[in-house]
Amino acid sequence: MDRENIMQAAQIHLVVATLIMTVTFTAGFTSPGGFDNNIDSTNKGMAILLRRSAFRAFVVTDAIAFTSSAVAVFTYFAMAASVISVTELPVVMRLYKFATFLQLVAMSAVVIAFVTG
């Protein structure tokens, strides 16, 4: 692959990684099951499903998906921002493979997060 093909693929991957980042960020704030709003409760404002293992799995996998996607986005930006000559093509390939791996981790974690949420 030459640099142009890699950068075109990276642009598409950047859009996908940004969408995953947006969805996982939003899912972190809209907690499954909602929050306890009973005035007399000692757990007021806490997630209702806090003690369930599925909820914990949701939180962990959502955080993994968000972090992996964010690092992938920053890696794609680093690829685009750098002025890399033809002799440094292996560096671009390494960054591209790393970002693609992170994106696959993020997509897998999103699936698990939404199954457990």
URUR-V558885 format. One record per helix or strand. SS is the DSSP state (h for helix, s for strand). FROM is the first residue (numbers start at 1). TO is the last residue. Records with the same first field share a line. If there is no record, write none. Layout:
SS->FROM-TO ; FROM-TO
This chain:
h->3-29 ; 53-81 ; 86-116
s->35-35 ; 47-47
